[in-house]
Amino acid sequence: MKLMWFHLMPYTELPAGFRNKHPSVWVDIHSSLFDPRRAHHMYNDFMDELEYAGECGFDAICVNEHHSNGYGLMPSPNLIASSLARRTTDTALCVMGNSLALYNPPTRVAEEFAMIDCISGGRLIAGFPVGSPMDTCYAYGQNPSLLRDRYHEAHDLILRAWTDPETFAFNGRFNQQRYVNIWPRPVQRPHPPVWVPGGGSVETWHWCA
C-alpha cells in the first residue's frame, strides 16, 4: 500500500451564505468573488502544504486540473508540479490530470510531462483523465460526442511521442503533425507510469481493463 496526499486547492474565502445566493461553484461562479491578492496567499499556502506532505514521507503528492471552479484553483497542474519538482526530493509527483482532449496538439502534454520528469529526476506519475463534463464540455466547449475519440487519439499520440526514437508524422482524425519529435525526453523508460483517473464512468473502466 502507498499513501499519497492530494490537494484540490479550493478558494478559501467564499462569502457566508454562498450556497443560498449562488447557483454553483463551477462554470458560472461570478468573477467578483475572486480576490487575486488573497489568492496570492492561498497559492503559497497550498504550495507549502504540498511540500510539507513530501517532507512527511508520503509516497506521492498529487495535483489535478479543473477550470472555472471555485473549489479547484488549478487550471494547470503542470505549473504546480514543475515547482514541486524543484522543491521536493524523494516523493513522487502525481499529476492526476491533464484532460487530453483539451490540448491541441497533445504533444504539448508529452513535452511538459517530460520536462517535469527531467527536473524531478524521474519522479513523475502521468495522469490522463478524460475530464469532467464541467471542465471539458462546459468550460472548454468540447463536443461531448467526440470527447472520448479525441482522448483516445491523444493518448496514443503521447505514448508514441515518448517511445518512438525517430521523428514521425502523425495523421489522425483530430491531430495532424508533420514532425513529431519531442525534446526533452522523459527520464523514466519507456515512459513515466500512466494512470487514468476516473469516477463513475463504465466506459473508462472498460477501456482501462
Secondary structure as the mmCIF struct_conf table of DSSP 4:
data_model
#
loop_
_struct_conf.conf_type_id
_struct_conf.id
_struct_conf.beg_label_comp_id
_struct_conf.beg_label_asym_id
_struct_conf.beg_label_seq_id
_struct_conf.end_label_comp_id
_struct_conf.end_label_asym_id
_struct_conf.end_label_seq_id
STRN STRN1 MET A 4 PHE A 6
BEND BEND1 THR A 12 THR A 12
HELX_LH_PP_P HELX_LH_PP_P1 LEU A 14 PRO A 15
TURN_TY1_P TURN_TY1_P1 ALA A 16 GLY A 17
HELX_RH_AL_P HELX_RH_AL_P1 PHE A 18 LYS A 21
BEND BEND2 PRO A 23 PRO A 23
BEND BEND3 VAL A 25 VAL A 25
STRN STRN2 TRP A 26 TRP A 26
BEND BEND4 VAL A 27 ASP A 28
HELX_RH_3T_P HELX_RH_3T_P1 SER A 31 LEU A 33
HELX_RH_AL_P HELX_RH_AL_P2 PRO A 36 GLU A 55
TURN_TY1_P TURN_TY1_P2 CYS A 56 GLY A 57
BEND BEND5 ASP A 59 ASP A 59
STRN STRN3 ALA A 60 VAL A 63
BEND BEND6 HIS A 67 SER A 68
STRN STRN4 ASN A 69 ASN A 69
TURN_TY1_P TURN_TY1_P3 GLY A 70 TYR A 71
BEND BEND7 PRO A 75 PRO A 75
HELX_RH_AL_P HELX_RH_AL_P3 PRO A 77 ARG A 87
BEND BEND8 THR A 89 THR A 91
STRN STRN5 ALA A 92 VAL A 95
HELX_RH_3T_P HELX_RH_3T_P2 LEU A 100 LEU A 102
BEND BEND9 ASN A 104 PRO A 105
TURN_TY1_P TURN_TY1_P4 PRO A 106 PRO A 106
HELX_RH_AL_P HELX_RH_AL_P4 THR A 107 SER A 120
TURN_TY1_P TURN_TY1_P5 GLY A 121 GLY A 121
BEND BEND10 GLY A 122 GLY A 122
STRN STRN6 LEU A 124 GLY A 127
HELX_RH_AL_P HELX_RH_AL_P5 PRO A 133 PRO A 133
HELX_RH_PI_P HELX_RH_PI_P1 MET A 134 ALA A 139
BEND BEND11 TYR A 140 TYR A 140
TURN_TY1_P TURN_TY1_P6 PRO A 144 LEU A 146
HELX_RH_AL_P HELX_RH_AL_P6 LEU A 147 THR A 163
BEND BEND12 GLU A 166 GLU A 166
STRN STRN7 PHE A 168 ASN A 171
BEND BEND13 ARG A 173 PHE A 174
STRN STRN8 GLN A 176 VAL A 180
BEND BEND14 TRP A 183 PRO A 184
BEND BEND15 VAL A 187 PRO A 190
STRN STRN9 VAL A 194 TRP A 195
BEND BEND16 GLY A 199 GLY A 200
HELX_RH_AL_P HELX_RH_AL_P7 VAL A 202 CYS A 208
#
